[in-house]
Amino acid sequence: MSEAPVPKLVVDEKVEVTVSLVGILAVCVATYHVGKTGNWKPLSATSFGLALVVLFVTSER
């Protein structure tokens, strides 16, 4: 069995931080949208997307 069962996309640390911050900002905007419209689907999609980024993207030190 391999050490890491989930394949990782290795990127520069600055790219990882930037993508994570953009994802967090997108979740905040989607949360605001839910508060205004009551439509929860954009929040669900952006949260799921951010979770996938965190799962698959890692920086190599």
C-alpha distance matrix in Angstrom:
0.0 3.8 6.7 8.7 8.1 11.8 13.3 16.0 19.4 20.7 24.5 27.3 27.8 31.3 30.0 27.4 30.3 32.7 30.5 29.8 33.5 34.5 32.2 33.7 37.2 36.4 35.4 38.7 40.7 39.2 40.0 43.5 43.7 42.7 45.5 48.0 47.2 45.2 42.7 39.2 37.3 37.2 35.9 33.1 32.1 32.3 30.4 27.6 27.7 27.6 24.6 22.7 23.9 22.7 19.2 18.7 21.1 20.7 23.0 22.2 24.5
3.8 0.0 3.8 5.6 6.2 9.5 10.3 12.7 16.0 17.1 20.8 23.6 24.2 27.6 26.4 24.0 26.9 29.3 27.3 26.8 30.5 31.5 29.5 31.1 34.5 33.9 33.2 36.3 38.4 37.1 38.0 41.4 41.7 41.0 43.7 46.2 45.6 43.8 41.3 37.8 35.8 35.4 34.1 31.6 30.4 30.2 28.5 25.8 25.5 25.2 22.5 20.4 21.2 20.0 16.7 15.9 17.8 17.3 19.4 18.5 20.9
6.7 3.8 0.0 3.8 6.4 9.1 10.2 11.6 15.0 15.5 19.1 21.5 21.7 25.3 24.4 21.8 24.4 27.2 25.4 24.6 28.2 29.6 27.7 29.0 32.5 32.3 31.4 34.4 36.7 35.6 36.3 39.7 40.4 39.7 42.2 44.8 44.5 42.7 40.4 36.9 35.2 34.6 32.9 30.7 29.7 29.1 27.1 24.8 24.5 23.7 21.0 19.4 19.7 18.1 15.1 14.6 16.1 15.0 16.9 16.0 18.0
8.7 5.6 3.8 0.0 3.8 5.4 6.8 8.3 11.9 13.0 16.6 19.2 19.4 22.7 21.6 18.8 21.6 24.1 22.1 21.3 25.0 26.2 24.1 25.6 29.0 28.7 27.9 30.9 33.1 32.0 32.8 36.2 36.7 36.1 38.7 41.2 40.9 39.2 36.8 33.3 31.5 30.8 29.3 27.1 25.9 25.3 23.5 21.1 20.7 20.0 17.4 15.6 16.0 14.6 11.5 10.9 12.7 12.1 14.6 14.4 17.0
8.1 6.2 6.4 3.8 0.0 3.8 6.4 9.2 12.8 14.8 18.4 21.4 21.7 24.8 23.1 20.3 23.1 25.3 22.8 22.0 25.8 26.6 24.2 25.8 29.2 28.4 27.4 30.7 32.7 31.2 32.1 35.6 35.8 35.0 37.7 40.2 39.5 37.6 35.1 31.7 29.7 29.4 28.1 25.5 24.3 24.3 22.5 19.7 19.6 19.5 16.6 14.6 15.9 14.9 11.3 10.9 13.6 14.0 17.0 17.4 20.2
11.8 9.5 9.1 5.4 3.8 0.0 3.8 6.3 9.8 12.3 15.5 18.7 19.0 21.8 19.9 17.1 19.9 21.9 19.2 18.6 22.4 23.0 20.5 22.4 25.6 24.7 24.0 27.4 29.1 27.7 28.8 32.3 32.4 31.8 34.6 36.9 36.3 34.6 32.0 28.7 26.6 26.0 24.8 22.4 21.0 20.8 19.2 16.4 16.0 16.0 13.3 11.0 12.1 11.5 7.9 7.2 10.2 11.2 14.6 15.6 18.8
13.3 10.3 10.2 6.8 6.4 3.8 0.0 3.8 6.8 9.5 12.9 16.3 17.3 20.0 17.9 15.6 19.0 20.6 18.0 18.1 21.9 22.2 20.3 22.6 25.5 24.6 24.5 27.9 29.4 28.2 29.8 32.9 33.0 32.8 35.7 37.7 37.1 35.8 33.1 29.9 27.6 26.6 25.7 23.6 21.7 21.2 20.2 17.5 16.3 16.3 14.5 11.5 11.8 12.0 9.0 6.5 8.8 10.0 13.0 13.7 17.2
16.0 12.7 11.6 8.3 9.2 6.3 3.8 0.0 3.8 6.0 9.3 12.6 13.5 16.3 14.3 12.1 15.4 17.2 14.9 15.1 18.9 19.5 17.9 20.2 23.1 22.6 22.7 25.8 27.4 26.8 28.3 31.3 31.6 31.7 34.4 36.5 36.2 35.1 32.5 29.4 27.3 25.8 24.8 23.2 21.2 20.0 19.2 17.1 15.3 14.7 13.4 10.7 9.8 9.8 7.8 4.8 5.6 6.3 9.2 10.4 13.9
19.4 16.0 15.0 11.9 12.8 9.8 6.8 3.8 0.0 3.8 6.4 10.0 11.7 14.0 11.5 10.1 13.8 14.9 12.8 13.9 17.4 17.6 16.6 19.3 21.7 21.3 22.0 25.1 26.3 25.9 27.8 30.5 30.7 31.3 34.1 35.8 35.5 34.9 32.2 29.4 27.1 25.2 24.5 23.3 20.9 19.5 19.2 17.4 14.9 14.4 14.1 11.2 9.4 10.3 9.5 5.9 4.8 6.1 8.2 9.7 13.4
20.7 17.1 15.5 13.0 14.8 12.3 9.5 6.0 3.8 0.0 3.8 7.1 9.0 11.7 10.0 9.0 12.6 14.1 12.9 14.1 17.3 18.0 17.7 20.0 22.4 22.5 23.4 26.1 27.5 27.6 29.4 31.9 32.4 33.2 35.7 37.4 37.6 37.1 34.6 31.8 29.7 27.6 26.7 25.8 23.6 21.7 21.4 20.1 17.5 16.3 16.2 14.0 11.5 11.7 11.6 8.6 6.2 5.2 5.4 6.2 9.9
24.5 20.8 19.1 16.6 18.4 15.5 12.9 9.3 6.4 3.8 0.0 3.8 6.4 8.3 6.5 6.6 10.1 11.1 10.6 12.3 15.0 15.7 16.1 18.4 20.3 20.7 22.1 24.5 25.7 26.3 28.2 30.3 31.0 32.2 34.5 36.0 36.4 36.2 33.8 31.3 29.4 26.8 26.0 25.7 23.3 21.0 21.1 20.3 17.4 15.9 16.6 14.8 11.5 12.2 13.1 10.5 7.1 6.3 5.1 6.8 9.8
27.3 23.6 21.5 19.2 21.4 18.7 16.3 12.6 10.0 7.1 3.8 0.0 3.8 5.5 5.3 6.4 8.9 10.1 10.8 12.5 14.5 15.6 16.7 18.6 20.2 21.3 22.8 24.7 26.0 27.1 28.8 30.7 31.7 33.1 35.1 36.6 37.3 37.3 35.2 32.8 31.2 28.3 27.4 27.5 25.3 22.6 22.6 22.5 19.5 17.5 18.6 17.3 13.8 14.0 15.6 13.5 9.9 8.3 5.4 6.7 8.3
27.8 24.2 21.7 19.4 21.7 19.0 17.3 13.5 11.7 9.0 6.4 3.8 0.0 3.8 5.4 5.1 6.3 8.6 10.0 10.6 12.3 14.3 15.3 16.5 18.4 19.9 21.1 22.6 24.4 25.7 26.9 28.8 30.2 31.5 33.2 34.9 35.9 35.9 34.1 31.5 30.3 27.5 26.1 26.3 24.7 21.6 21.3 21.6 19.0 16.4 17.4 16.9 13.3 12.6 14.8 13.7 9.9 7.8 4.8 7.0 7.6
31.3 27.6 25.3 22.7 24.8 21.8 20.0 16.3 14.0 11.7 8.3 5.5 3.8 0.0 3.8 5.4 5.2 6.1 8.6 9.9 10.5 12.2 14.1 15.3 16.4 18.3 20.0 21.1 22.5 24.2 25.7 27.1 28.5 30.2 31.7 33.2 34.4 34.7 33.0 30.7 29.6 26.5 25.3 26.1 24.3 21.0 21.1 21.9 19.0 16.5 18.2 17.9 14.2 14.1 16.8 15.7 12.0 10.8 8.4 10.7 11.1
30.0 26.4 24.4 21.6 23.1 19.9 17.9 14.3 11.5 10.0 6.5 5.3 5.4 3.8 0.0 3.8 5.5 5.1 6.1 8.5 9.9 10.5 12.1 14.1 15.3 16.4 18.3 20.0 21.0 22.3 24.2 25.8 26.8 28.5 30.4 31.6 32.5 32.8 30.8 28.6 27.1 24.0 23.1 23.7 21.5 18.5 19.0 19.4 16.2 14.2 16.2 15.4 11.6 12.4 14.9 13.4 9.7 9.7 8.3 11.1 12.7
27.4 24.0 21.8 18.8 20.3 17.1 15.6 12.1 10.1 9.0 6.6 6.4 5.1 5.4 3.8 0.0 3.8 5.5 5.3 6.1 8.6 10.0 10.6 12.2 14.3 15.3 16.5 18.4 20.0 21.0 22.5 24.5 25.6 26.8 28.8 30.5 31.2 31.1 29.2 26.6 25.3 22.5 21.2 21.5 19.6 16.6 16.5 16.8 14.1 11.6 13.0 12.5 8.8 8.8 11.6 10.6 7.0 6.8 6.5 10.0 11.8
30.3 26.9 24.4 21.6 23.1 19.9 19.0 15.4 13.8 12.6 10.1 8.9 6.3 5.2 5.5 3.8 0.0 3.8 5.5 5.1 6.1 8.6 9.8 10.4 12.2 14.1 15.3 16.5 18.4 19.8 20.9 22.7 24.3 25.6 27.1 28.8 30.0 30.1 28.5 26.1 25.3 22.3 20.7 21.5 20.1 16.7 16.4 17.5 15.1 12.1 13.9 14.4 10.8 10.3 13.6 13.5 10.2 9.8 9.0 12.4 13.2
32.7 29.3 27.2 24.1 25.3 21.9 20.6 17.2 14.9 14.1 11.1 10.1 8.6 6.1 5.1 5.5 3.8 0.0 3.8 5.4 5.2 6.2 8.5 9.9 10.5 12.3 14.3 15.4 16.5 18.3 19.9 21.2 22.5 24.3 25.9 27.2 28.4 28.8 27.2 25.1 24.1 20.8 19.7 20.9 19.2 15.7 16.2 17.5 14.7 12.1 14.8 15.0 11.4 12.0 15.4 14.9 11.8 12.3 11.7 15.0 16.1
30.5 27.3 25.4 22.1 22.8 19.2 18.0 14.9 12.8 12.9 10.6 10.8 10.0 8.6 6.1 5.3 5.5 3.8 0.0 3.8 5.5 5.1 6.1 8.6 9.9 10.5 12.4 14.3 15.3 16.3 18.3 20.0 20.9 22.4 24.5 25.8 26.5 26.7 24.7 22.5 21.2 18.0 17.1 17.9 15.9 12.6 13.3 14.2 11.1 8.9 11.7 11.6 8.1 9.5 12.7 12.1 9.5 11.0 11.6 15.2 17.1
29.8 26.8 24.6 21.3 22.0 18.6 18.1 15.1 13.9 14.1 12.3 12.5 10.6 9.9 8.5 6.1 5.1 5.4 3.8 0.0 3.8 5.5 5.0 6.2 8.6 9.8 10.5 12.4 14.3 15.2 16.4 18.5 19.8 20.9 22.7 24.5 25.4 25.3 23.6 21.1 20.2 17.3 15.6 16.4 15.1 11.6 11.4 12.7 10.4 7.2 9.6 10.6 7.5 7.5 11.2 11.8 9.6 10.7 11.8 15.5 17.1
33.5 30.5 28.2 25.0 25.8 22.4 21.9 18.9 17.4 17.3 15.0 14.5 12.3 10.5 9.9 8.6 6.1 5.2 5.5 3.8 0.0 3.8 5.3 5.0 6.1 8.5 9.8 10.5 12.3 14.1 15.2 16.6 18.4 19.9 21.2 22.8 24.2 24.4 23.2 21.0 20.6 17.4 15.7 17.3 16.3 12.5 12.6 14.8 12.7 9.7 12.5 14.0 11.1 11.2 14.9 15.6 13.3 14.2 14.6 18.2 19.2
34.5 31.5 29.6 26.2 26.6 23.0 22.2 19.5 17.6 18.0 15.7 15.6 14.3 12.2 10.5 10.0 8.6 6.2 5.1 5.5 3.8 0.0 3.8 5.5 5.1 6.1 8.7 9.9 10.5 12.2 14.2 15.4 16.4 18.4 20.1 21.2 22.2 22.8 21.2 19.4 18.5 15.0 14.1 15.9 14.3 10.6 11.8 13.9 11.3 9.2 12.7 13.6 11.0 12.2 15.7 16.0 14.0 15.7 16.4 20.0 21.5
32.2 29.5 27.7 24.1 24.2 20.5 20.3 17.9 16.6 17.7 16.1 16.7 15.3 14.1 12.1 10.6 9.8 8.5 6.1 5.0 5.3 3.8 0.0 3.8 5.4 5.0 6.3 8.7 9.8 10.4 12.2 14.3 15.1 16.4 18.5 20.0 20.7 20.7 18.9 16.6 15.7 12.5 11.2 12.5 11.0 7.3 8.1 10.1 7.9 5.6 9.2 10.5 8.5 9.8 13.1 13.8 12.7 14.8 16.3 20.1 21.9
33.7 31.1 29.0 25.6 25.8 22.4 22.6 20.2 19.3 20.0 18.4 18.6 16.5 15.3 14.1 12.2 10.4 9.9 8.6 6.2 5.0 5.5 3.8 0.0 3.8 5.4 5.1 6.3 8.7 9.8 10.5 12.5 14.2 15.3 16.7 18.7 19.9 19.8 18.6 16.3 16.2 13.2 11.0 12.8 12.5 8.8 8.5 11.4 10.3 7.4 10.2 12.6 11.0 11.0 14.5 16.1 14.9 16.4 17.8 21.5 22.8
37.2 34.5 32.5 29.0 29.2 25.6 25.5 23.1 21.7 22.4 20.3 20.2 18.4 16.4 15.3 14.3 12.2 10.5 9.9 8.6 6.1 5.1 5.4 3.8 0.0 3.8 5.4 5.0 6.3 8.6 9.8 10.7 12.4 14.3 15.5 16.8 18.3 18.9 17.9 16.3 16.3 12.9 11.4 14.0 13.5 9.8 10.7 13.8 12.4 10.3 13.5 15.5 13.8 14.5 17.9 19.1 17.7 19.3 20.3 24.0 25.2
36.4 33.9 32.3 28.7 28.4 24.7 24.6 22.6 21.3 22.5 20.7 21.3 19.9 18.3 16.4 15.3 14.1 12.3 10.5 9.8 8.5 6.1 5.0 5.4 3.8 0.0 3.8 5.4 5.1 6.1 8.5 9.9 10.4 12.3 14.3 15.4 16.1 16.7 15.1 13.5 13.0 9.5 8.6 11.1 10.1 6.6 8.6 11.4 9.9 8.9 12.4 14.0 12.9 14.3 17.3 18.3 17.5 19.8 21.3 25.0 26.8
35.4 33.2 31.4 27.9 27.4 24.0 24.5 22.7 22.0 23.4 22.1 22.8 21.1 20.0 18.3 16.5 15.3 14.3 12.4 10.5 9.8 8.7 6.3 5.1 5.4 3.8 0.0 3.8 5.4 5.0 6.0 8.6 9.6 10.4 12.4 14.3 15.0 14.8 13.5 11.3 11.4 8.5 6.2 8.7 9.0 5.7 6.1 9.7 9.5 8.2 10.9 13.3 12.9 13.7 16.4 18.2 17.9 20.1 22.0 25.7 27.4
38.7 36.3 34.4 30.9 30.7 27.4 27.9 25.8 25.1 26.1 24.5 24.7 22.6 21.1 20.0 18.4 16.5 15.4 14.3 12.4 10.5 9.9 8.7 6.3 5.0 5.4 3.8 0.0 3.8 5.4 5.0 6.3 8.6 9.9 10.7 12.6 14.3 14.5 14.1 12.5 13.6 10.7 8.5 11.6 12.4 9.4 9.7 13.4 13.3 11.6 14.2 16.9 16.2 16.6 19.6 21.4 20.8 22.6 24.1 27.8 29.1
40.7 38.4 36.7 33.1 32.7 29.1 29.4 27.4 26.3 27.5 25.7 26.0 24.4 22.5 21.0 20.0 18.4 16.5 15.3 14.3 12.3 10.5 9.8 8.7 6.3 5.1 5.4 3.8 0.0 3.8 5.4 5.1 6.2 8.8 9.9 10.7 12.2 13.2 12.6 11.8 12.6 9.3 8.4 12.0 12.2 9.6 11.1 14.5 14.0 13.2 16.2 18.3 17.7 18.7 21.7 23.0 22.4 24.5 26.0 29.8 31.2
39.2 37.1 35.6 32.0 31.2 27.7 28.2 26.8 25.9 27.6 26.3 27.1 25.7 24.2 22.3 21.0 19.8 18.3 16.3 15.2 14.1 12.2 10.4 9.8 8.6 6.1 5.0 5.4 3.8 0.0 3.8 5.4 4.9 6.2 8.7 9.8 10.3 10.6 9.3 8.2 8.8 5.8 4.8 8.5 9.1 7.3 8.9 12.0 12.2 12.2 14.7 16.8 16.9 18.1 20.6 22.1 22.1 24.6 26.6 30.4 32.2
40.0 38.0 36.3 32.8 32.1 28.8 29.8 28.3 27.8 29.4 28.2 28.8 26.9 25.7 24.2 22.5 20.9 19.9 18.3 16.4 15.2 14.2 12.2 10.5 9.8 8.5 6.0 5.0 5.4 3.8 0.0 3.8 5.3 5.1 6.4 8.8 10.0 9.6 9.6 8.1 10.1 8.3 5.9 9.3 11.2 9.6 9.8 13.3 14.2 13.6 15.6 18.3 18.6 19.1 21.5 23.6 23.7 25.9 27.8 31.6 33.1
43.5 41.4 39.7 36.2 35.6 32.3 32.9 31.3 30.5 31.9 30.3 30.7 28.8 27.1 25.8 24.5 22.7 21.2 20.0 18.5 16.6 15.4 14.3 12.5 10.7 9.9 8.6 6.3 5.1 5.4 3.8 0.0 3.8 5.4 5.1 6.4 8.7 9.6 10.3 10.2 12.4 10.3 9.0 12.7 14.1 12.5 13.3 16.7 17.3 16.6 19.0 21.6 21.5 22.2 24.8 26.7 26.5 28.5 30.2 34.0 35.3
43.7 41.7 40.4 36.7 35.8 32.4 33.0 31.6 30.7 32.4 31.0 31.7 30.2 28.5 26.8 25.6 24.3 22.5 20.9 19.8 18.4 16.4 15.1 14.2 12.4 10.4 9.6 8.6 6.2 4.9 5.3 3.8 0.0 3.8 5.4 5.1 5.9 7.4 7.4 8.2 9.9 8.0 8.0 11.6 12.6 11.8 13.4 16.3 16.8 17.0 19.4 21.5 21.8 23.0 25.3 26.9 27.0 29.5 31.4 35.1 36.8
42.7 41.0 39.7 36.1 35.0 31.8 32.8 31.7 31.3 33.2 32.2 33.1 31.5 30.2 28.5 26.8 25.6 24.3 22.4 20.9 19.9 18.4 16.4 15.3 14.3 12.3 10.4 9.9 8.8 6.2 5.1 5.4 3.8 0.0 3.8 5.5 5.3 4.6 5.2 5.4 8.4 7.9 7.1 10.0 12.1 12.0 12.7 15.5 16.8 17.2 18.9 21.3 22.1 23.0 25.0 27.0 27.5 30.0 32.2 35.9 37.7
45.5 43.7 42.2 38.7 37.7 34.6 35.7 34.4 34.1 35.7 34.5 35.1 33.2 31.7 30.4 28.8 27.1 25.9 24.5 22.7 21.2 20.1 18.5 16.7 15.5 14.3 12.4 10.7 9.9 8.7 6.4 5.1 5.4 3.8 0.0 3.8 5.9 5.8 8.2 8.8 12.1 11.6 10.4 13.4 15.7 15.2 15.5 18.6 20.0 19.8 21.5 24.2 24.8 25.3 27.5 29.7 30.0 32.2 34.2 37.9 39.4
48.0 46.2 44.8 41.2 40.2 36.9 37.7 36.5 35.8 37.4 36.0 36.6 34.9 33.2 31.6 30.5 28.8 27.2 25.8 24.5 22.8 21.2 20.0 18.7 16.8 15.4 14.3 12.6 10.7 9.8 8.8 6.4 5.1 5.5 3.8 0.0 3.8 6.1 8.4 10.4 13.1 12.3 12.2 15.4 17.1 16.7 17.8 20.7 21.6 21.8 23.9 26.2 26.7 27.6 29.9 31.8 31.9 34.3 36.2 39.9 41.5
47.2 45.6 44.5 40.9 39.5 36.3 37.1 36.2 35.5 37.6 36.4 37.3 35.9 34.4 32.5 31.2 30.0 28.4 26.5 25.4 24.2 22.2 20.7 19.9 18.3 16.1 15.0 14.3 12.2 10.3 10.0 8.7 5.9 5.3 5.9 3.8 0.0 3.8 5.4 8.5 10.8 10.8 11.6 14.1 15.7 16.1 17.5 19.8 21.0 21.8 23.7 25.7 26.6 27.8 29.7 31.4 32.0 34.6 36.8 40.5 42.4
45.2 43.8 42.7 39.2 37.6 34.6 35.8 35.1 34.9 37.1 36.2 37.3 35.9 34.7 32.8 31.1 30.1 28.8 26.7 25.3 24.4 22.8 20.7 19.8 18.9 16.7 14.8 14.5 13.2 10.6 9.6 9.6 7.4 4.6 5.8 6.1 3.8 0.0 3.8 6.1 9.2 10.3 10.4 12.3 14.6 15.5 16.1 18.3 20.1 20.9 22.2 24.4 25.8 26.7 28.3 30.3 31.2 33.9 36.3 40.0 41.9
42.7 41.3 40.4 36.8 35.1 32.0 33.1 32.5 32.2 34.6 33.8 35.2 34.1 33.0 30.8 29.2 28.5 27.2 24.7 23.6 23.2 21.2 18.9 18.6 17.9 15.1 13.5 14.1 12.6 9.3 9.6 10.3 7.4 5.2 8.2 8.4 5.4 3.8 0.0 3.8 5.8 7.2 8.3 9.8 11.5 12.9 14.1 15.7 17.3 18.7 20.1 21.8 23.3 24.7 26.0 27.8 28.8 31.7 34.3 38.0 40.1
39.2 37.8 36.9 33.3 31.7 28.7 29.9 29.4 29.4 31.8 31.3 32.8 31.5 30.7 28.6 26.6 26.1 25.1 22.5 21.1 21.0 19.4 16.6 16.3 16.3 13.5 11.3 12.5 11.8 8.2 8.1 10.2 8.2 5.4 8.8 10.4 8.5 6.1 3.8 0.0 3.8 5.8 5.5 6.3 8.9 10.4 10.8 12.4 14.5 15.7 16.7 18.7 20.4 21.4 22.7 24.7 25.9 28.7 31.4 35.0 37.2
37.3 35.8 35.2 31.5 29.7 26.6 27.6 27.3 27.1 29.7 29.4 31.2 30.3 29.6 27.1 25.3 25.3 24.1 21.2 20.2 20.6 18.5 15.7 16.2 16.3 13.0 11.4 13.6 12.6 8.8 10.1 12.4 9.9 8.4 12.1 13.1 10.8 9.2 5.8 3.8 0.0 3.9 5.4 5.1 6.2 8.7 9.9 10.6 12.3 14.3 15.4 16.6 18.5 20.1 21.1 22.6 24.0 27.1 29.9 33.5 36.0
37.2 35.4 34.6 30.8 29.4 26.0 26.6 25.8 25.2 27.6 26.8 28.3 27.5 26.5 24.0 22.5 22.3 20.8 18.0 17.3 17.4 15.0 12.5 13.2 12.9 9.5 8.5 10.7 9.3 5.8 8.3 10.3 8.0 7.9 11.6 12.3 10.8 10.3 7.2 5.8 3.9 0.0 3.8 5.4 5.1 6.1 8.5 9.9 10.5 12.2 14.2 15.4 16.5 18.4 19.9 21.2 22.0 25.1 27.6 31.3 33.6
35.9 34.1 32.9 29.3 28.1 24.8 25.7 24.8 24.5 26.7 26.0 27.4 26.1 25.3 23.1 21.2 20.7 19.7 17.1 15.6 15.7 14.1 11.2 11.0 11.4 8.6 6.2 8.5 8.4 4.8 5.9 9.0 8.0 7.1 10.4 12.2 11.6 10.4 8.3 5.5 5.4 3.8 0.0 3.8 5.5 5.3 6.0 8.4 9.8 10.5 12.1 14.2 15.4 16.5 18.2 20.0 20.8 23.6 26.1 29.8 31.9
33.1 31.6 30.7 27.1 25.5 22.4 23.6 23.2 23.3 25.8 25.7 27.5 26.3 26.1 23.7 21.5 21.5 20.9 17.9 16.4 17.3 15.9 12.5 12.8 14.0 11.1 8.7 11.6 12.0 8.5 9.3 12.7 11.6 10.0 13.4 15.4 14.1 12.3 9.8 6.3 5.1 5.4 3.8 0.0 3.8 5.6 5.2 6.1 8.6 10.0 10.6 12.4 14.4 15.5 16.4 18.4 19.9 22.8 25.7 29.2 31.6
32.1 30.4 29.7 25.9 24.3 21.0 21.7 21.2 20.9 23.6 23.3 25.3 24.7 24.3 21.5 19.6 20.1 19.2 15.9 15.1 16.3 14.3 11.0 12.5 13.5 10.1 9.0 12.4 12.2 9.1 11.2 14.1 12.6 12.1 15.7 17.1 15.7 14.6 11.5 8.9 6.2 5.1 5.5 3.8 0.0 3.8 5.5 5.2 6.1 8.7 9.9 10.7 12.5 14.4 15.3 16.5 17.9 21.1 24.0 27.5 30.2
32.3 30.2 29.1 25.3 24.3 20.8 21.2 20.0 19.5 21.7 21.0 22.6 21.6 21.0 18.5 16.6 16.7 15.7 12.6 11.6 12.5 10.6 7.3 8.8 9.8 6.6 5.7 9.4 9.6 7.3 9.6 12.5 11.8 12.0 15.2 16.7 16.1 15.5 12.9 10.4 8.7 6.1 5.3 5.6 3.8 0.0 3.8 5.4 5.0 6.1 8.5 9.8 10.5 12.3 14.1 15.4 16.0 19.0 21.5 25.2 27.5
30.4 28.5 27.1 23.5 22.5 19.2 20.2 19.2 19.2 21.4 21.1 22.6 21.3 21.1 19.0 16.5 16.4 16.2 13.3 11.4 12.6 11.8 8.1 8.5 10.7 8.6 6.1 9.7 11.1 8.9 9.8 13.3 13.4 12.7 15.5 17.8 17.5 16.1 14.1 10.8 9.9 8.5 6.0 5.2 5.5 3.8 0.0 3.8 5.4 5.2 6.2 8.7 10.0 10.7 12.3 14.4 15.3 18.0 20.7 24.3 26.5
27.6 25.8 24.8 21.1 19.7 16.4 17.5 17.1 17.4 20.1 20.3 22.5 21.6 21.9 19.4 16.8 17.5 17.5 14.2 12.7 14.8 13.9 10.1 11.4 13.8 11.4 9.7 13.4 14.5 12.0 13.3 16.7 16.3 15.5 18.6 20.7 19.8 18.3 15.7 12.4 10.6 9.9 8.4 6.1 5.2 5.4 3.8 0.0 3.8 5.5 5.1 6.3 8.8 10.0 10.5 12.3 14.1 17.1 20.3 23.7 26.3
27.7 25.5 24.5 20.7 19.6 16.0 16.3 15.3 14.9 17.5 17.4 19.5 19.0 19.0 16.2 14.1 15.1 14.7 11.1 10.4 12.7 11.3 7.9 10.3 12.4 9.9 9.5 13.3 14.0 12.2 14.2 17.3 16.8 16.8 20.0 21.6 21.0 20.1 17.3 14.5 12.3 10.5 9.8 8.6 6.1 5.0 5.4 3.8 0.0 3.8 5.4 5.1 6.4 8.8 9.8 10.7 11.8 15.1 18.0 21.5 24.2
27.6 25.2 23.7 20.0 19.5 16.0 16.3 14.7 14.4 16.3 15.9 17.5 16.4 16.5 14.2 11.6 12.1 12.1 8.9 7.2 9.7 9.2 5.6 7.4 10.3 8.9 8.2 11.6 13.2 12.2 13.6 16.6 17.0 17.2 19.8 21.8 21.8 20.9 18.7 15.7 14.3 12.2 10.5 10.0 8.7 6.1 5.2 5.5 3.8 0.0 3.8 5.4 5.0 6.3 8.6 10.1 10.4 13.1 15.7 19.4 21.7
24.6 22.5 21.0 17.4 16.6 13.3 14.5 13.4 14.1 16.2 16.6 18.6 17.4 18.2 16.2 13.0 13.9 14.8 11.7 9.6 12.5 12.7 9.2 10.2 13.5 12.4 10.9 14.2 16.2 14.7 15.6 19.0 19.4 18.9 21.5 23.9 23.7 22.2 20.1 16.7 15.4 14.2 12.1 10.6 9.9 8.5 6.2 5.1 5.4 3.8 0.0 3.8 5.4 5.1 6.1 8.7 10.1 12.6 15.8 19.1 21.5
22.7 20.4 19.4 15.6 14.6 11.0 11.5 10.7 11.2 14.0 14.8 17.3 16.9 17.9 15.4 12.5 14.4 15.0 11.6 10.6 14.0 13.6 10.5 12.6 15.5 14.0 13.3 16.9 18.3 16.8 18.3 21.6 21.5 21.3 24.2 26.2 25.7 24.4 21.8 18.7 16.6 15.4 14.2 12.4 10.7 9.8 8.7 6.3 5.1 5.4 3.8 0.0 3.8 5.4 4.9 6.0 8.1 11.3 14.8 17.9 20.8
23.9 21.2 19.7 16.0 15.9 12.1 11.8 9.8 9.4 11.5 11.5 13.8 13.3 14.2 11.6 8.8 10.8 11.4 8.1 7.5 11.1 11.0 8.5 11.0 13.8 12.9 12.9 16.2 17.7 16.9 18.6 21.5 21.8 22.1 24.8 26.7 26.6 25.8 23.3 20.4 18.5 16.5 15.4 14.4 12.5 10.5 10.0 8.8 6.4 5.0 5.4 3.8 0.0 3.8 5.4 5.4 5.5 8.7 11.7 15.1 17.9
22.7 20.0 18.1 14.6 14.9 11.5 12.0 9.8 10.3 11.7 12.2 14.0 12.6 14.1 12.4 8.8 10.3 12.0 9.5 7.5 11.2 12.2 9.8 11.0 14.5 14.3 13.7 16.6 18.7 18.1 19.1 22.2 23.0 23.0 25.3 27.6 27.8 26.7 24.7 21.4 20.1 18.4 16.5 15.5 14.4 12.3 10.7 10.0 8.8 6.3 5.1 5.4 3.8 0.0 3.8 5.8 5.7 7.5 10.7 14.0 16.4
19.2 16.7 15.1 11.5 11.3 7.9 9.0 7.8 9.5 11.6 13.1 15.6 14.8 16.8 14.9 11.6 13.6 15.4 12.7 11.2 14.9 15.7 13.1 14.5 17.9 17.3 16.4 19.6 21.7 20.6 21.5 24.8 25.3 25.0 27.5 29.9 29.7 28.3 26.0 22.7 21.1 19.9 18.2 16.4 15.3 14.1 12.3 10.5 9.8 8.6 6.1 4.9 5.4 3.8 0.0 3.8 6.1 8.1 11.8 14.5 17.2
18.7 15.9 14.6 10.9 10.9 7.2 6.5 4.8 5.9 8.6 10.5 13.5 13.7 15.7 13.4 10.6 13.5 14.9 12.1 11.8 15.6 16.0 13.8 16.1 19.1 18.3 18.2 21.4 23.0 22.1 23.6 26.7 26.9 27.0 29.7 31.8 31.4 30.3 27.8 24.7 22.6 21.2 20.0 18.4 16.5 15.4 14.4 12.3 10.7 10.1 8.7 6.0 5.4 5.8 3.8 0.0 3.8 6.7 10.3 12.8 16.1
21.1 17.8 16.1 12.7 13.6 10.2 8.8 5.6 4.8 6.2 7.1 9.9 9.9 12.0 9.7 7.0 10.2 11.8 9.5 9.6 13.3 14.0 12.7 14.9 17.7 17.5 17.9 20.8 22.4 22.1 23.7 26.5 27.0 27.5 30.0 31.9 32.0 31.2 28.8 25.9 24.0 22.0 20.8 19.9 17.9 16.0 15.3 14.1 11.8 10.4 10.1 8.1 5.5 5.7 6.1 3.8 0.0 3.8 7.0 10.0 13.1
20.7 17.3 15.0 12.1 14.0 11.2 10.0 6.3 6.1 5.2 6.3 8.3 7.8 10.8 9.7 6.8 9.8 12.3 11.0 10.7 14.2 15.7 14.8 16.4 19.3 19.8 20.1 22.6 24.5 24.6 25.9 28.5 29.5 30.0 32.2 34.3 34.6 33.9 31.7 28.7 27.1 25.1 23.6 22.8 21.1 19.0 18.0 17.1 15.1 13.1 12.6 11.3 8.7 7.5 8.1 6.7 3.8 0.0 3.8 6.6 9.6
23.0 19.4 16.9 14.6 17.0 14.6 13.0 9.2 8.2 5.4 5.1 5.4 4.8 8.4 8.3 6.5 9.0 11.7 11.6 11.8 14.6 16.4 16.3 17.8 20.3 21.3 22.0 24.1 26.0 26.6 27.8 30.2 31.4 32.2 34.2 36.2 36.8 36.3 34.3 31.4 29.9 27.6 26.1 25.7 24.0 21.5 20.7 20.3 18.0 15.7 15.8 14.8 11.7 10.7 11.8 10.3 7.0 3.8 0.0 3.8 6.3
22.2 18.5 16.0 14.4 17.4 15.6 13.7 10.4 9.7 6.2 6.8 6.7 7.0 10.7 11.1 10.0 12.4 15.0 15.2 15.5 18.2 20.0 20.1 21.5 24.0 25.0 25.7 27.8 29.8 30.4 31.6 34.0 35.1 35.9 37.9 39.9 40.5 40.0 38.0 35.0 33.5 31.3 29.8 29.2 27.5 25.2 24.3 23.7 21.5 19.4 19.1 17.9 15.1 14.0 14.5 12.8 10.0 6.6 3.8 0.0 3.8
24.5 20.9 18.0 17.0 20.2 18.8 17.2 13.9 13.4 9.9 9.8 8.3 7.6 11.1 12.7 11.8 13.2 16.1 17.1 17.1 19.2 21.5 21.9 22.8 25.2 26.8 27.4 29.1 31.2 32.2 33.1 35.3 36.8 37.7 39.4 41.5 42.4 41.9 40.1 37.2 36.0 33.6 31.9 31.6 30.2 27.5 26.5 26.3 24.2 21.7 21.5 20.8 17.9 16.4 17.2 16.1 13.1 9.6 6.3 3.8 0.0
